[in-house]
Each structure stands twice: as C-alpha cells, then as structure tokens.
C-alpha cells in the first residue's frame, strides 16, 4: 500500500478514535478535562503520520466531534480547535526537525513540545480572543496542567508505546 494511502487511512482512523474515545469518558463528570481523550489520537497522528496529516486531524477531529456528538460544546470549540491543530502540527514538525540520535528521546521531545505548544496556544487564544478579560494565568495553569495532569500522564505513557508498537509492526515509518 502506498505511503500516502496508509497515512490518509491512519489519519481517518485517528479522527474516528478522536470522536469515539471521548464518548466513553464524558459519562463521568469532568472526565474530558481530566483525561483529555481527544488529544491522544491527534498527538498520535502528528507523531506517526507527519505533516499535513497531524494538522488535518487536529482541525477535523474537534469539528466533526462537535457536529456529531456536541462535544466539545460550541463555546469551547474555537479554542479547542486551535489547541488541537497546534498539537497535530507541532508533533509532526518536531518529529521531522528534532535531530537527536536516540529515537525515544526524539519522540518524547516531540511529544512534550507539542503538548506544551498546544497548551500555550490554548491560553493565548482564550486570553486574547475568546475570553478577553475573563481568562487569567491561574485559570490557564489550573485547566492546562493541574486538572489535566492525569491526561498528561496518560499521553506520556500511552502515545510513545503506541508509536513504537506501530513502528515495530511496520505499520508506520520511523520518520513520519
């Protein structure tokens, strides 16, 4: 199968997972904000399939999910769309341009950089565009790091394991 077809199919699967996975978590109050289930497939897509697939996944996933399931709600959609687009874009670009020999270090640098970039963009768009005058540094820190700590931990453990498992199975290339 051609590399582009495989990447497109993988991206479509990540989008589908990004729509379905949050449904399981949203039956528990506030679980979406704690466990960040939609973030996992977007970050995975960027790391595994590269640019422009990660960016597309980051844009399409929250948009389709909101239209199909109502999650994220319309009020949260613009900021979350920006955040997830940056996750997919940053993960793919960092995987391409970070130059370290150790593949584990490269993956973790790309993952951490993408996670941080997306959270910074979320804070900036909320503070400057969507919640002007109502969004504080404390609110950003609490939402992006304190409340989300379990989700961050899950991402740090689960995503590298999936990426290396897919590489070992030769389902994705080592250099997306």
C-alpha positions as CSV (number, residue, x, y, z in Angstrom):
1,X,0.0,0.0,0.0
2,X,1.3,3.5,-0.9
3,X,2.6,5.6,2.0
4,X,0.1,8.4,1.3
5,X,-2.8,6.0,1.3
6,X,-1.6,4.5,4.6
7,X,-1.2,7.9,6.2
8,X,-4.6,9.0,5.0
9,X,-6.2,5.9,6.3
10,X,-4.3,6.2,9.6
11,X,-5.4,9.8,9.9
12,X,-9.1,8.9,9.3
13,X,-8.8,6.2,12.0
14,X,-7.3,8.8,14.4
15,X,-10.2,11.1,13.6
16,X,-12.7,8.3,14.3
17,X,-11.0,7.4,17.6
18,X,-10.9,11.1,18.5
19,X,-14.7,11.2,18.1
20,X,-15.5,7.9,19.8
21,X,-13.0,7.9,22.7
22,X,-14.3,11.0,24.4
23,X,-17.8,9.4,24.5
24,X,-16.6,6.8,27.0
25,X,-15.0,9.5,29.2
26,X,-17.9,12.0,29.1
27,X,-20.2,9.7,31.0
28,X,-18.0,10.7,34.1
29,X,-18.4,14.3,35.1
30,X,-15.4,16.5,34.1
31,X,-13.5,13.4,32.8
32,X,-12.9,15.1,29.4
33,X,-11.0,17.9,31.0
34,X,-9.1,15.5,33.3
35,X,-8.2,12.7,30.9
36,X,-8.0,14.6,27.6
37,X,-9.2,11.7,25.4
38,X,-9.5,13.7,22.2
39,X,-5.8,14.8,22.5
40,X,-4.5,11.3,22.3
41,X,-5.3,10.5,18.7
42,X,-4.4,14.0,17.4
43,X,-1.0,13.8,19.0
44,X,-0.6,10.2,17.8
45,X,-1.5,11.2,14.3
46,X,1.1,14.1,14.2
47,X,3.8,11.8,15.6
48,X,3.0,8.8,13.4
49,X,2.0,10.3,10.1
50,X,3.6,13.7,10.0
51,X,2.6,16.9,8.2
52,X,0.0,17.7,6.9
53,X,-1.9,14.7,8.4
54,X,-1.4,15.8,12.1
55,X,-2.6,19.3,11.4
56,X,-5.7,18.0,9.5
57,X,-6.5,15.6,12.3
58,X,-6.2,18.4,14.8
59,X,-8.7,20.5,12.9
60,X,-11.2,17.9,11.7
61,X,-11.5,15.9,14.9
62,X,-12.9,18.5,17.2
63,X,-15.0,20.0,14.4
64,X,-16.6,16.7,13.5
65,X,-17.0,15.6,17.1
66,X,-18.8,18.8,17.9
67,X,-21.1,18.4,15.0
68,X,-21.8,14.7,15.6
69,X,-21.8,14.4,19.4
70,X,-22.0,18.0,20.7
71,X,-18.6,17.7,22.3
72,X,-16.7,19.9,22.6
73,X,-19.6,22.4,23.1
74,X,-19.8,25.3,20.7
75,X,-18.5,27.7,23.3
76,X,-15.3,25.6,23.7
77,X,-14.9,24.6,20.1
78,X,-12.9,27.5,18.7
79,X,-10.2,27.4,21.4
80,X,-10.0,23.6,21.4
81,X,-9.8,23.6,17.6
82,X,-6.8,25.9,17.8
83,X,-5.2,23.8,20.6
84,X,-5.6,20.5,18.8
85,X,-4.5,21.9,15.4
86,X,-1.3,23.1,17.1
87,X,-0.9,19.6,18.7
88,X,-1.1,17.9,15.4
89,X,1.1,20.5,13.6
90,X,3.8,20.8,16.3
91,X,4.0,17.0,16.8
92,X,4.6,16.4,13.1
93,X,7.1,19.3,12.7
94,X,9.0,18.4,15.8
95,X,9.3,14.7,14.7
96,X,10.6,15.9,11.4
97,X,13.1,18.6,12.6
98,X,14.3,17.5,16.0
99,X,17.8,16.0,15.4
100,X,18.8,13.5,18.1
101,X,20.1,10.0,17.6
102,X,18.0,8.3,20.3
103,X,14.5,7.5,18.8
104,X,13.0,7.5,22.3
105,X,14.4,10.9,23.1
106,X,13.2,12.3,19.8
107,X,9.7,11.0,20.3
108,X,9.5,12.4,23.9
109,X,10.9,15.7,22.8
110,X,8.4,16.0,20.0
111,X,5.5,14.8,22.3
112,X,6.4,17.2,25.1
113,X,7.0,20.1,22.8
114,X,3.6,19.5,21.1
115,X,1.8,19.2,24.4
116,X,3.3,22.4,25.7
117,X,2.8,24.3,22.4
118,X,-0.9,23.4,22.3
119,X,-1.4,24.4,25.9
120,X,0.3,27.8,25.3
121,X,-1.8,28.4,22.2
122,X,-5.0,27.5,24.2
123,X,-4.1,30.0,26.8
124,X,-3.2,32.7,24.3
125,X,-6.4,32.3,22.2
126,X,-8.6,32.3,25.3
127,X,-6.9,35.3,26.8
128,X,-6.6,37.3,23.6
129,X,-9.6,36.2,21.5
130,X,-12.3,34.1,23.1
131,X,-12.4,35.1,26.8
132,X,-10.8,38.5,26.8
133,X,-10.8,39.9,30.3
134,X,-12.1,36.7,31.9
135,X,-9.2,34.3,31.4
136,X,-6.4,34.5,33.9
137,X,-3.0,32.9,34.2
138,X,-4.3,31.0,37.2
139,X,-7.2,29.6,35.2
140,X,-4.9,28.6,32.4
141,X,-2.4,26.9,34.7
142,X,-5.3,25.1,36.5
143,X,-7.0,23.9,33.4
144,X,-3.9,23.1,31.3
145,X,-1.7,21.5,33.9
146,X,-3.4,20.8,37.3
147,X,-6.7,19.4,36.2
148,X,-5.2,17.8,33.1
149,X,-2.3,16.1,35.0
150,X,-3.9,12.6,34.7
151,X,-4.4,13.1,31.0
152,X,-0.8,14.4,30.5
153,X,0.5,11.3,32.3
154,X,-1.7,9.0,30.1
155,X,-0.4,10.7,27.0
156,X,3.3,10.5,28.1
157,X,2.9,6.7,28.7
158,X,0.4,5.6,26.1
159,X,1.4,7.6,23.0
160,X,5.1,6.5,22.8
161,X,4.1,2.9,23.4
162,X,1.6,3.0,20.5
163,X,4.0,4.8,18.2
164,X,6.8,2.3,18.9
165,X,4.4,-0.6,18.6
166,X,3.2,0.6,15.2
167,X,6.8,1.0,14.1
168,X,7.7,-2.5,15.3
169,X,4.7,-3.9,13.4
170,X,5.9,-1.8,10.3
171,X,2.6,0.0,10.1
172,X,4.2,3.4,10.2
173,X,7.6,4.7,9.1
174,X,10.2,5.6,11.7
175,X,10.5,9.1,10.2
176,X,6.9,10.5,9.6
